[in-house]
Amino acid sequence: MSRFDLKVKVSLAGLADGWTDEHYMTFKPFDVDESLDSSDEMNKLKDEDLRGLTAVFKSSATKQFVEGKVVVDGKTVDAIAEDVASLPAPVITQIFTTISRSDFSNPKA
């Protein structure tokens, strides 16, 4: 377990009417083991298994969830990990890309 306090925030602004900059979810980025685990899960899938890939993304995002604010019945409330499952697939894909830190896969140090 890392001593680093790493968190990434994913904005949910514009997700639907009434979702503003105050709506977001925060996640812990993958450490090495979590990254390898998700890769192992994806390697078991057949080519173009979009449903399986989305399930891996959703499961990973739910495990890495920290906190957030979402709209429920027109009110801003604290998000819970299970709320990840209610997000559209493109948002879950964005979250997975963010927590897997694909943008830092080849850093120039």
N, C-alpha and C positions, 0 to 999 in steps of 0.2 A: 504494500500500500504506500502510495506516494505521500510525502510530507508537503508537497506543493499544494497551494490553494488555487486549483485551476477550475474555472467555471466559464462557460460560454453562454451568452444570452441570444436567444432567437426571437426576433420580433414577430408578433402576430398581428401587427397593425395592418388593416386592410383585408384581413381574412374574410370578413363579411361586414355588413352594415353595423356600425356601432363599435367596431374593434379599432382601437386607436393605439398611439404610441405607448400607452400605459399597459398594454396587453402583451405578454411575452411568456416564454418558458426558459428556464435556466437548466443547463445540463453539465455534468462532469465529462470532460473529454476522455476518450479511451486511454488507458495506460497500455503498455506493451502486451500484457496477457489478454486484456479485453479485446484488443485489436486482433490478436491471433485467434482468439475464440470466435469472433465474428467472421473472420476469414475462413475458419474451418467450417462454420455453418453454411457459408455461401458456397464453398467448394463442393458440398454434398448435393447442391441443387443441379438440376438439368439446365442446359442452355435455354435461355429465354423464359425461365420460370418466374414470371413477374410476380405472381402471387406469393411464391416462396421467398423471393428477394424482399418484397414488401414486409412479409412477416418477420424476417430477420431484422430489418430496419426498425420496425415497430417495437419488437422485443428489446433490441439494444437501446433505443431511445427511452423506453419505459424504465429499464434498469438504471440508466444514467441520469434520470430526472432528479432535479434538486428542488425547484420551486417555480412559481410563476403566478400570473394573473390572467384570468380568462373571463368571458362573459357567459353567465348562466341566468336564464330568465330575465334578461335585460339588465342585470347587475354585475359589476365587477367583483369577482370572488377569487380566493386563493385556488390555484390549480392543484390537482393531485396527479400522481403518476398515471393513473388510469385514464386521465383525460387525453393522453397521447393517442389512444386508440380512436378517438373521435375526430382527429385531424385528417384532412385530405391527404391522399398518397403523396402528392408533390411536396407538401410541407414536411411529411415524415422523411422523405428522401433528403430534403434540405437539412433537416436535423441530423440525420445519419452522417451526411457529408461534413457537417460542422463538428460533430463529436468525434468522428474518426480523424479529424484534422487533415483531410486529404490535401488541403492547401499548404500544409507544412510537411508533406511527405518527402520533400527533397530540399530542406532549408539550405540556404547559402550562409554558412556561419563564418 
